[in-house]
Amino acid sequence: MTYFPEEVVEHILSFLGSHSDRNAASGVCKAWYRIERLSRRSVFVGNCYAVRPERVSERFPEVRELTVKGKPHFADFNMVPYGWGGFAGPWIEEAVRGCPGLEKLRLKRMVVSDENLELLARSLPNFKSLVLDSCEGFSTDGLAAIATHCRFLRELDLQENEVEDHGPQWLSCFPDSCTSIESLNFACLKGEVNAGTLERLVARSPNLRSLRLGSRVSTETLSKILLRAPNLVDLGTGSFILDHRSEAYHRLLNAFIKCKTLRSLSGFWDASSRCLLTIYPICSKLTDLNLSYAPLIQGADFIKLIRQCPRLQRLWVLDSIGDKGLGVVAATCKDLHELRVFPCEYMNGGVSSVTEEGLVSISSGCPKLKSLLYFCHQMTNAALITVAKNCPHFTCFRLCILTLRKPDPVTQQPLDEGFGAIVQSCKNLRRLSLSGLLTDQVFLYIGMYAERLEMLSVAFAGESDKGMVYVLNGCKNLKKLEIRDSPFGDAAVLEDVGKYETMRSLWMSSCDVTLGGARSLAAKMPRLNVEVMEAQNKMDDDSDKVGHMYAYRSVAGLRDDAPNFVRKL
């Protein structure tokens, strides 16, 4: 097929949606490599230190969308020491220099400065979309630069970021000529918002479909916004405090009645049960509901609300809903694809009110379930075996038992057989997080049956090095392995070092890996960057155990921005 005209080959490549498929196509021959290089519009970089920014821009000069991830996933649980790295500056500077046509940038777990954002805004005339997910280091001054200079901005999405708030002025920096906004999410901002400025921006944005507001946006302002944007599909409500006997309550109720296209709701900051009645007119059409920021919604209030939402496909809630609430979800939401149940320490004193009963109910009533995140008080093997039979389509299964190393409360046995049933029945499982009392046997099951597993997170599990060896020998598609507080050491890490050539990264913290073991790994695998993070006392002897070890495949060599506590081997 190499003799096809370049236009034909480029047209063929346009049907390849995944990055891996395009990478494979580029290896067919030099002609295809050149065509794929110049026609690639979207680039994903899973580790900002795996490749240098200039190499990406040189390889794909016509890129329009760029996604870069920084810190390891365990940073979400405060496991990565502060100041570790993940700086966005080099990537933004190179994008400005080498990718002048860049229109969309998504950064995750990276350190972004106001200067970075201003450079981005001033230098890319066609820039349209900025998504910052779990990032830090910037303030509303940087957002003001984006609003001021990005004349064609369509999307500004701030997800779970740490933003220094210098006041509400940033929102007024959108010029009056800005009418292109389609998606605006500033739910993570805690500061005041100028209601009038926000209302005017919404009013002159006819294509606005997604709007997620911060917790300081009042219900009075929300009512006015809804009247100005009746075609919203996705809404984050902001504050949800109001007297149900007031005029403001009735105005909000009437505003929701006029919203015919809303399908996704989130927010509900400090919402009370009485306020929830305002959304009842649109509940029957909702497919996505996020109540994870609403600790006051529980028990009977939650049950009444869910019974109004039969079409839900995605639901995020707090564990204060209890097993009874999950039973109502199972009986009502037959099309549920994703469920996340987060811990609610504020209401429960750190003890989850959901158990294996709630999960079994969900699996019985929601056979289409594909993605699960479940924080619970306890779990049994029998329940997990039932879930595996009822929901064989899981691609993501993450279960966290809040009591460490807790066995099956009925049999007092490890949970090996239950998780073994999950990996054996769910043939398309891509992501797995497991907890509870677990022996090496569960890792034998994972290695034998989880053929498509790409990401595995392990905490407080296993008995010996054999457990980790089972996983590395068996999981052929494994990309990321994260382990904490488990008895895996040098023998496991060094058993099959060639495996790391096919993986993106390995993270181990509070395990039995020594400085000497980390050195040996680095010596055997020169294309692998091996970093150890020192504790308070510096490690001098090879027998010293490392606090954190991060090993990742890289074609960029050792990074030059590591802080003093990171030792590059």
C-alpha positions as CSV (number, residue, x, y, z in Angstrom):
1,M,0.0,0.0,0.0
2,T,3.0,2.3,0.2
3,Y,2.5,3.2,-3.5
4,F,-0.8,4.9,-2.8
5,P,-0.8,8.7,-3.3
6,E,-0.1,10.6,-0.1
7,E,-3.6,12.1,-0.2
8,V,-5.1,8.6,-0.1
9,V,-2.8,7.5,2.7
10,E,-3.6,10.6,4.8
11,H,-7.3,9.9,4.2
12,I,-6.8,6.3,5.4
13,L,-5.0,7.5,8.6
14,S,-7.8,9.9,9.4
15,F,-9.9,6.9,10.3
16,L,-7.5,5.9,13.0
17,G,-8.8,7.4,16.2
18,S,-6.3,6.0,18.8
19,H,-2.8,7.2,19.3
20,S,-1.5,3.7,19.5
21,D,-3.0,2.8,16.1
22,R,-1.5,5.9,14.5
23,N,1.9,5.0,16.1
24,A,1.7,1.6,14.5
25,A,0.8,3.0,11.1
26,S,3.8,5.3,11.2
27,G,6.1,2.3,11.4
28,V,4.9,0.8,8.1
29,C,7.5,2.7,6.0
30,K,9.2,6.0,5.7
31,A,6.5,7.4,3.5
32,W,3.8,6.6,6.0
33,Y,5.9,7.9,8.8
34,R,6.2,11.3,7.0
35,I,2.5,11.4,6.2
36,E,1.5,10.5,9.7
37,R,3.9,13.0,11.2
38,L,2.5,15.9,9.2
39,S,-1.2,14.9,9.5
40,R,-1.2,14.2,13.3
41,R,-3.5,16.8,14.9
42,S,-3.8,15.4,18.5
43,V,-0.8,14.3,20.7
44,F,-0.9,12.7,24.1
45,V,2.1,12.7,26.4
46,G,1.5,10.5,29.4
47,N,4.6,11.6,31.3
48,C,6.1,15.0,30.9
49,Y,9.6,13.6,31.5
50,A,9.4,10.7,29.1
51,V,10.2,12.9,26.1
52,R,11.5,16.5,25.6
53,P,9.0,19.1,24.4
54,E,11.1,20.1,21.5
55,R,11.1,16.5,20.2
56,V,7.3,16.4,20.2
57,S,7.0,19.7,18.3
58,E,9.7,18.5,15.8
59,R,7.9,15.2,15.2
60,F,4.4,16.7,15.0
61,P,4.6,20.3,13.8
62,E,1.0,20.5,12.8
63,V,-0.5,19.5,16.1
64,R,-3.7,21.2,17.2
65,E,-4.4,19.5,20.5
66,L,-1.8,18.6,23.1
67,T,-2.3,16.7,26.3
68,V,0.5,16.4,28.9
69,K,0.5,14.7,32.3
70,G,2.9,15.6,35.0
71,K,3.0,14.1,38.5
72,P,2.4,10.4,39.1
73,H,-1.2,9.4,39.9
74,F,-0.5,8.9,43.6
75,A,-0.1,12.7,43.8
76,D,-3.9,12.7,44.1
77,F,-3.5,11.0,47.5
78,N,-0.7,13.3,48.7
79,M,1.9,10.5,48.2
80,V,4.2,12.6,45.9
81,P,6.4,15.0,48.0
82,Y,5.8,18.7,47.6
83,G,8.1,20.3,45.0
84,W,8.7,17.1,43.1
85,G,8.4,18.7,39.7
86,G,6.0,18.4,36.7
87,F,6.6,22.0,35.4
88,A,4.4,23.1,32.5
89,G,6.8,26.0,31.6
90,P,9.0,24.1,29.1
91,W,6.0,22.6,27.4
92,I,4.2,25.9,27.0
93,E,7.3,27.6,25.8
94,E,8.0,24.9,23.2
95,A,4.3,24.9,22.1
96,V,4.6,28.7,21.4
97,R,7.8,28.2,19.5
98,G,7.2,25.0,17.6
99,C,3.4,24.6,17.4
100,P,2.0,28.0,16.3
101,G,-1.3,26.3,15.2
102,L,-2.0,24.9,18.7
103,E,-5.7,25.3,19.6
104,K,-6.2,23.1,22.6
105,L,-4.0,22.4,25.6
106,R,-4.8,20.0,28.5
107,L,-2.4,19.7,31.5
108,K,-2.9,17.3,34.3
109,R,-1.1,17.3,37.7
110,M,1.4,20.0,36.6
111,V,2.8,23.2,38.0
112,V,1.6,26.1,36.0
113,S,2.6,29.7,36.6
114,D,0.8,32.9,35.7
115,E,3.7,33.7,33.4
116,N,3.1,30.4,31.6
117,L,-0.5,31.3,31.0
118,E,0.2,34.8,29.9
119,L,2.8,33.6,27.4
120,L,0.3,31.1,26.1
121,A,-2.5,33.7,25.7
122,R,-0.3,36.3,24.0
123,S,1.5,34.0,21.6
124,L,-1.1,31.6,20.1
125,P,-3.6,33.7,18.1
126,N,-5.9,30.7,17.3
127,F,-6.0,29.3,20.8
128,K,-9.4,28.0,21.7
129,S,-9.3,25.5,24.7
130,L,-7.5,25.3,28.0
131,V,-8.1,22.4,30.4
132,L,-6.2,22.4,33.7
133,D,-6.8,19.3,35.8
134,S,-5.4,19.0,39.3
135,C,-2.8,21.6,38.6
136,E,-1.2,24.2,40.9
137,G,1.0,27.3,40.9
138,F,-1.2,29.8,39.2
139,S,-3.7,32.5,40.3
140,T,-6.7,34.3,38.9
141,D,-4.2,36.7,37.3
142,G,-3.2,34.0,34.9
143,L,-6.8,33.3,34.1
144,A,-7.2,37.1,33.5
145,A,-4.5,36.9,30.8
146,I,-6.3,34.0,29.1
147,A,-9.6,35.8,29.2
148,T,-8.1,39.0,27.9
149,H,-6.0,37.8,25.0
150,C,-7.6,34.5,23.7
151,R,-10.2,36.1,21.4
152,F,-11.5,32.8,20.1
153,L,-11.7,31.0,23.4
154,R,-14.3,28.2,23.4
155,E,-13.4,26.3,26.5
156,L,-11.9,27.1,29.9
157,D,-12.1,24.1,32.2
158,L,-10.6,24.2,35.7
159,Q,-10.9,20.8,37.4
160,E,-9.8,20.3,41.0
161,N,-7.0,22.9,40.8
162,E,-5.3,24.8,43.6
163,V,-5.8,28.4,42.4
164,E,-4.6,31.5,44.3
165,D,-7.6,33.8,44.2
166,H,-6.9,37.5,43.7
167,G,-10.5,38.5,43.5
168,P,-13.3,38.4,40.9
169,Q,-11.8,40.8,38.4
170,W,-10.5,38.0,36.1
171,L,-14.0,37.3,34.9
172,S,-14.5,40.9,33.7
173,C,-11.4,40.5,31.5
174,F,-13.4,38.7,28.8
175,P,-14.0,41.5,26.2
176,D,-17.5,42.4,25.1
177,S,-16.6,41.0,21.7
178,C,-16.1,37.5,23.3
179,T,-19.2,35.5,22.2
180,S,-17.5,32.1,21.5
181,I,-17.5,30.5,24.9
182,E,-19.0,26.9,24.8
183,S,-17.7,25.5,28.1
184,L,-16.7,27.4,31.3
185,N,-15.8,25.6,34.5
186,F,-14.5,27.5,37.5
187,A,-16.1,25.3,40.2
188,C,-12.7,25.0,42.0
189,L,-12.5,28.7,42.7
190,K,-13.5,29.6,46.2
191,G,-13.6,33.4,45.9
192,E,-16.3,35.9,45.2
193,V,-17.7,36.3,41.7
194,N,-19.1,39.5,40.2
195,A,-22.7,38.4,39.5
196,G,-23.4,41.0,36.9
197,T,-20.2,40.3,34.9
198,L,-21.0,36.6,34.9
199,E,-24.6,37.2,33.7
200,R,-23.4,39.4,30.9
201,L,-20.8,36.9,29.7
202,V,-23.4,34.1,29.7
203,A,-25.9,36.3,27.9
204,R,-23.5,37.0,25.0
205,S,-22.5,33.4,24.6
206,P,-25.2,31.7,22.5
207,N,-23.2,28.5,22.1
208,L,-22.7,27.9,25.8
209,R,-23.5,24.3,26.7
210,S,-21.5,23.6,29.8
211,L,-21.2,25.9,32.8
212,R,-19.9,24.9,36.3
213,L,-19.9,27.6,38.9
214,G,-17.9,28.1,42.1
215,S,-19.5,27.7,45.6
216,R,-19.8,31.5,46.0
217,V,-22.3,32.0,43.2
218,S,-25.7,32.4,44.8
219,T,-28.9,30.8,43.8
220,E,-30.2,34.3,42.9
221,T,-27.5,34.6,40.3
222,L,-28.1,31.1,39.1
223,S,-31.7,31.8,38.4
224,K,-30.8,34.7,36.2
225,I,-28.1,32.7,34.4
226,L,-30.5,29.9,33.6
227,L,-33.0,32.3,32.1
228,R,-30.2,33.7,29.9
229,A,-28.8,30.2,28.9
230,P,-31.9,28.0,28.4
231,N,-29.8,25.6,26.1
232,L,-27.4,24.4,28.8
233,V,-26.6,20.7,28.7
234,D,-24.2,20.6,31.7
235,L,-24.6,22.7,34.8
236,G,-22.6,23.0,38.1
237,T,-25.0,24.9,40.4
238,G,-22.6,26.7,42.7
239,S,-24.2,27.5,46.1
240,F,-27.5,25.9,46.7
241,I,-28.7,27.6,49.9
242,L,-32.1,29.3,49.9
243,D,-35.3,29.4,51.9
244,H,-37.9,27.3,50.2
245,R,-40.6,29.7,51.2
246,S,-38.9,32.7,49.6
247,E,-39.4,34.3,46.2
248,A,-35.9,33.3,45.2
249,Y,-36.9,29.6,45.6
250,H,-39.8,30.0,43.2
251,R,-37.7,32.0,40.7
252,L,-35.1,29.2,40.7
253,L,-37.9,26.6,40.3
254,N,-39.3,28.4,37.3
255,A,-35.9,28.8,35.7
256,F,-35.3,25.1,35.9
257,I,-38.7,24.4,34.4
258,K,-37.6,26.3,31.3
259,C,-34.3,24.3,30.9
260,K,-35.3,21.7,28.4
261,T,-31.9,20.5,27.4
262,L,-30.1,19.9,30.8
263,R,-28.7,16.4,31.1
264,S,-25.9,16.8,33.6
265,L,-26.0,18.4,37.1
266,S,-23.2,18.9,39.7
267,G,-22.3,21.4,42.5
268,F,-25.1,21.6,45.1
269,W,-22.7,23.2,47.6
270,D,-24.3,22.9,51.1
271,A,-27.7,22.0,49.5
272,S,-30.6,21.2,51.8
273,S,-33.4,18.8,51.1
274,R,-35.9,21.5,50.5
275,C,-33.8,23.2,47.8
276,L,-33.6,19.9,45.9
277,L,-37.2,20.2,45.0
278,T,-36.3,23.0,42.5
279,I,-34.6,20.4,40.2
280,Y,-37.4,17.9,40.2
281,P,-38.8,19.3,36.9
282,I,-35.7,18.2,35.0
283,C,-34.7,15.0,36.8
284,S,-36.5,12.7,34.4
285,K,-34.1,13.7,31.6
286,L,-30.8,13.7,33.6
287,T,-28.1,11.2,32.5
288,D,-25.3,12.6,34.8
289,L,-25.6,13.6,38.5
290,N,-22.8,14.5,40.8
291,L,-23.7,14.9,44.5
292,S,-20.1,14.4,45.8
293,Y,-20.0,18.0,47.1
294,A,-23.3,17.8,49.0
295,P,-22.8,16.2,52.4
296,L,-26.2,17.3,53.6
297,I,-28.0,15.2,51.0
298,Q,-28.4,11.7,52.4
299,G,-30.9,9.1,53.5
300,A,-34.5,9.9,52.7
301,D,-33.7,13.1,50.8
302,F,-31.3,11.1,48.5
303,I,-33.9,8.4,47.9
304,K,-36.6,10.9,46.9
305,L,-34.3,12.6,44.5
306,I,-33.0,9.4,42.8
307,R,-36.5,8.1,42.2
308,Q,-37.0,11.1,40.0
309,C,-33.9,10.2,37.8
310,P,-34.5,6.9,36.0
311,R,-32.2,7.7,33.0
312,L,-29.0,8.2,35.0
313,Q,-25.9,6.8,33.3
314,R,-23.3,8.3,35.6
315,L,-23.7,8.9,39.4
316,W,-21.2,10.3,41.9
317,V,-22.4,10.3,45.5
318,L,-21.1,10.2,49.1
319,D,-21.2,7.1,51.2
320,S,-23.6,8.7,53.6
321,I,-26.4,7.5,51.2
322,G,-26.0,4.1,52.8
323,D,-26.8,0.6,51.4
324,K,-30.5,1.5,51.3
325,G,-29.9,4.4,49.0
326,L,-27.8,2.3,46.7
327,G,-30.7,-0.2,46.6
328,V,-32.9,2.6,45.3
329,V,-30.3,3.4,42.7
330,A,-30.3,-0.2,41.6
331,A,-34.1,-0.3,41.4
332,T,-34.3,3.0,39.5
333,C,-31.3,3.5,37.3
334,K,-31.2,0.5,35.0
335,D,-28.9,2.2,32.4
336,L,-26.2,3.2,34.9
337,H,-22.7,2.9,33.4
338,E,-20.5,4.6,36.0
339,L,-20.9,4.8,39.8
340,R,-18.5,6.6,42.3
341,V,-19.1,6.4,46.0
342,F,-16.8,8.7,47.9
343,P,-16.1,8.8,51.7
344,C,-17.9,11.4,53.7
345,E,-15.9,11.9,56.9
346,Y,-17.8,15.0,57.7
347,M,-21.0,13.1,58.4
348,N,-19.8,9.7,59.4
349,G,-16.8,10.3,61.6
350,G,-14.6,8.4,59.2
351,V,-16.7,5.2,59.1
352,S,-18.4,4.4,55.8
353,S,-22.0,3.6,55.9
354,V,-22.0,1.4,52.8
355,T,-21.0,-2.2,52.7
356,E,-21.0,-5.2,50.4
357,E,-24.8,-5.1,50.5
358,G,-25.0,-1.9,48.6
359,L,-22.6,-3.1,45.9
360,V,-24.5,-6.4,45.4
361,S,-27.7,-4.4,45.0
362,I,-26.1,-2.2,42.4
363,S,-24.7,-5.1,40.4
364,S,-28.1,-6.8,40.5
365,G,-30.0,-3.8,39.2
366,C,-27.4,-2.2,36.9
367,P,-26.0,-4.9,34.6
368,K,-24.6,-2.2,32.2
369,L,-22.2,-0.9,34.9
370,K,-18.6,-0.5,33.4
371,S,-16.8,1.8,35.8
372,L,-16.8,1.7,39.6
373,L,-15.1,3.6,42.4
374,Y,-16.4,2.4,45.8
375,F,-15.3,3.4,49.3
376,C,-16.9,1.1,51.8
377,H,-16.7,-0.2,55.4
378,Q,-16.4,-3.9,54.6
379,M,-16.5,-6.4,51.7
380,T,-17.0,-10.2,51.4
381,N,-15.8,-12.7,48.8
382,A,-19.4,-13.8,48.2
383,A,-20.4,-10.3,47.3
384,L,-17.5,-9.8,44.9
385,I,-18.2,-13.1,43.2
386,T,-21.8,-12.1,42.8
387,V,-20.8,-8.7,41.3
388,A,-18.4,-10.4,38.9
389,K,-21.3,-12.6,37.6
390,N,-23.8,-9.7,37.4
391,C,-21.5,-7.1,35.8
392,P,-19.0,-8.8,33.4
393,H,-18.5,-5.6,31.4
394,F,-16.3,-3.7,33.9
395,T,-13.4,-1.8,32.4
396,C,-12.6,0.1,35.6
397,F,-13.0,-1.5,39.1
398,R,-11.7,0.4,42.1
399,L,-12.6,-0.7,45.6
400,C,-11.3,0.8,48.8
401,I,-12.0,-0.7,52.2
402,L,-11.4,2.1,54.7
403,T,-10.1,-0.3,57.4
404,L,-6.7,-1.5,56.3
405,R,-6.1,-5.2,55.6
406,K,-9.7,-6.1,56.6
407,P,-10.7,-9.7,55.8
408,D,-14.0,-11.1,54.8
409,P,-16.1,-10.3,57.9
410,V,-18.2,-13.5,57.4
411,T,-15.4,-16.1,56.9
412,Q,-12.4,-14.1,58.2
413,Q,-10.6,-15.2,55.0
414,P,-8.6,-12.9,52.6
415,L,-10.5,-11.4,49.7
416,D,-8.4,-13.2,47.1
417,E,-11.2,-15.3,45.7
418,G,-13.6,-12.3,45.3
419,F,-11.1,-10.2,43.4
420,G,-10.0,-13.3,41.5
421,A,-13.6,-13.7,40.3
422,I,-13.6,-10.0,39.2
423,V,-10.5,-10.4,37.0
424,Q,-11.6,-13.7,35.6
425,S,-15.1,-12.6,34.6
426,C,-14.4,-9.0,33.4
427,K,-12.4,-9.7,30.3
428,N,-12.1,-6.1,29.3
429,L,-10.8,-4.8,32.6
430,R,-8.3,-2.0,32.0
431,R,-8.0,-0.4,35.5
432,L,-8.0,-2.1,38.9
433,S,-7.5,-0.8,42.4
434,L,-7.9,-3.3,45.3
435,S,-7.7,-3.3,49.1
436,G,-8.5,-5.4,52.1
437,L,-6.7,-8.5,53.4
438,L,-5.0,-9.9,50.3
439,T,-2.3,-12.5,49.9
440,D,0.0,-13.4,46.9
441,Q,-2.9,-15.6,45.6
442,V,-4.8,-12.6,44.3
443,F,-1.8,-11.4,42.3
444,L,-1.6,-14.9,40.8
445,Y,-5.2,-14.5,39.6
446,I,-4.5,-11.0,38.3
447,G,-1.4,-12.3,36.3
448,M,-3.4,-15.3,34.9
449,Y,-6.7,-13.6,33.9
450,A,-6.3,-9.8,33.6
451,E,-4.9,-9.9,30.1
452,R,-6.0,-6.4,29.1
453,L,-5.2,-4.7,32.4
454,E,-3.3,-1.4,31.8
455,M,-3.2,0.2,35.3
456,L,-3.0,-1.6,38.7
457,S,-3.0,0.2,42.1
458,V,-2.1,-1.8,45.2
459,A,-2.0,-0.8,48.8
460,F,-1.3,-2.8,52.0
461,A,-1.5,-6.1,50.1
462,G,0.6,-9.2,49.4
463,E,2.9,-11.5,51.4
464,S,6.1,-11.8,49.4
465,D,7.9,-10.8,46.2
466,K,6.0,-13.5,44.4
467,G,2.9,-11.4,44.3
468,M,4.5,-8.6,42.3
469,V,6.3,-11.2,40.1
470,Y,3.0,-12.8,39.2
471,V,1.7,-9.5,38.0
472,L,4.8,-8.5,35.9
473,N,5.0,-12.0,34.3
474,G,1.3,-12.2,33.5
475,C,-0.2,-8.8,32.6
476,K,1.0,-8.3,29.0
477,N,-0.7,-4.9,28.5
478,L,0.3,-3.4,31.9
479,K,1.3,0.3,31.5
480,K,1.2,1.7,35.1
481,L,1.8,-0.1,38.3
482,E,1.4,1.7,41.6
483,I,2.3,0.0,45.0
484,R,2.4,1.4,48.5
485,D,2.9,-0.2,51.9
486,S,3.4,-3.7,50.5
487,P,6.2,-6.3,51.2
488,F,7.7,-6.2,47.7
489,G,11.4,-5.7,47.5
490,D,14.5,-5.9,45.3
491,A,13.9,-9.5,44.1
492,A,10.5,-8.6,42.7
493,V,11.7,-5.4,41.1
494,L,14.7,-7.1,39.4
495,E,13.0,-10.3,38.4
496,D,12.1,-9.2,34.9
497,V,13.5,-5.8,34.2
498,G,12.7,-6.1,30.5
499,K,9.0,-5.7,31.4
500,Y,9.6,-2.0,32.2
501,E,10.4,-1.4,28.5
502,T,6.7,-2.0,27.7
503,M,5.4,0.0,30.7
504,R,5.0,3.7,31.2
505,S,5.9,3.8,34.9
506,L,6.4,2.0,38.2
507,W,5.7,3.7,41.5
508,M,6.6,2.1,44.8
509,S,6.4,3.8,48.2
510,S,6.9,2.3,51.7
511,C,7.8,-1.1,50.3
512,D,11.0,-3.2,50.8
513,V,13.0,-1.8,47.9
514,T,16.5,-0.7,48.9
515,L,18.8,1.9,47.5
516,G,21.0,-0.9,46.1
517,G,18.0,-2.5,44.4
518,A,17.1,0.9,42.8
519,R,20.7,1.3,41.6
520,S,20.7,-2.2,40.1
521,L,17.5,-1.4,38.2
522,A,19.0,1.8,36.8
523,A,22.2,0.0,35.8
524,K,20.4,-2.8,34.0
525,M,17.9,-0.5,32.2
526,P,19.8,2.6,30.9
527,R,16.6,3.8,29.0
528,L,14.7,3.8,32.3
529,N,14.8,6.9,34.6
530,V,14.9,5.7,38.2
531,E,14.4,8.2,40.9
532,V,14.3,7.7,44.6
533,M,12.9,10.3,47.0
534,E,14.8,10.5,50.3
535,A,13.2,10.7,53.7
536,Q,14.4,13.1,56.4
537,N,17.6,11.1,56.9
538,K,19.6,10.9,53.7
539,M,20.3,7.4,52.4
540,D,24.0,6.4,52.2
541,D,24.1,2.7,52.4
542,D,22.8,0.4,49.6
543,S,20.8,-1.6,52.2
544,D,18.7,1.5,53.2
545,K,15.1,1.3,52.2
546,V,13.9,4.0,49.9
547,G,10.8,6.0,50.8
548,H,9.6,6.4,47.3
549,M,10.9,5.0,44.0
550,Y,9.6,6.2,40.6
551,A,10.8,4.4,37.5
552,Y,9.6,5.5,34.1
553,R,10.6,4.9,30.5
554,S,12.1,7.9,28.8
555,V,13.9,8.9,25.6
556,A,14.8,12.3,27.2
557,G,17.4,11.1,29.6
558,L,17.7,12.4,33.2
559,R,15.6,15.5,34.0
560,D,17.4,18.7,35.0
561,D,14.7,20.2,37.3
562,A,14.7,17.6,40.1
563,P,14.7,19.1,43.7
564,N,17.4,18.1,46.2
565,F,15.3,15.3,47.8
566,V,15.1,13.5,44.5
567,R,18.1,11.3,43.7
568,K,18.5,10.4,40.0
569,L,20.2,7.0,39.6
